Amino acid sequence: WGRQPWVVRGLMRTAEAVGPATHGGWPFWTFSLIYLFLGAAVAYLLVKQIGAAHRAVPTLATSSGDVGRRSGAPALKDGGHAPV
């Protein structure tokens, strides 16, 4: 039966049902440029987000006095740590 529902089988050929393309291809290039811009924006935002997540991961210090101390937790005078 084909993919052209407006063509009556056996009475009209597909070549007879196709009209001339008068738009010159500008819709193709417009959509292509829009999608290229959107793809570049997504890639930029992903790289930015991954970089921000990488910098936000806290690390524990390796010196004996700071082991287990959370980043930003003030040390008390008696050697303990304030709750965070």
N, C-alpha and C positions, 0 to 999 in steps of 0.2 A: 504493500500500500504506500510505502514511502513516507517521507517526513513533511510533505507539503499538503496539508489538509484542504487548501483552497483549490488544489488541482484535482479535477475529476479524472479518475483512472480510466485510461483508454480514450479519452476525448481531448485532453490537453497535455502537451509535453511540458516538462519542467523548464526547458529553455524558453518556451512561450509565456510562462507565468512570471519570469524574472524581469523586473524593470531595470532601467538604467540607474547606475550609481551616480547621483548628481552632487553628493556632498563633498567629494574630493579627498576624503580620508581625514579631515580635521577631527571628527569625533574619536577616531583611533588614537591620534597623537595627543589629543586633550586628555583622554582617560589614561594613556600611558604616562604622561607627565604627572598627572595627579597621583597615580599609584607609585611612581618612582619617588615623588616627594614624601608621600606617606611612609613608604618603606624606609627611606633615609631618616625620617623623624623617629620611627620606631627603633631603628638601630641605634641612633644617638641616645635616646632615652634609656634603652636597655644597658648600654655601656655606662651611662651616667649612674643608673640605679645599682648596677653591679659594683661599680667603684665606690659608691657611698656605703653599700652594705659591707664591703671589704674593710673600709676604714672604721666602721662602727663596731667591729668585733673586738671586745676587750681581751687583753692578754694578761697572763699572770707573770709577775716579775720572778726572776730566777734567784735573786739574792735571798739569803736565809731570813732576813728581817721582813721581807715583803711577801713571802710565800702565802698564798691563800687570801691575801688582802685584796679586796675589790678596788678597782680603779676609782679614785675619787673619794674613798672612805678615809676620813682623817684619823691619824694615829693618836691614841691617848698617851698621856704622860707616863702611865705605868706600863707601857709596852703593848697594851691591848688595842683593839680597834673598835671604833664607834659603829653601831648598827647602821646599815644603809637602808 
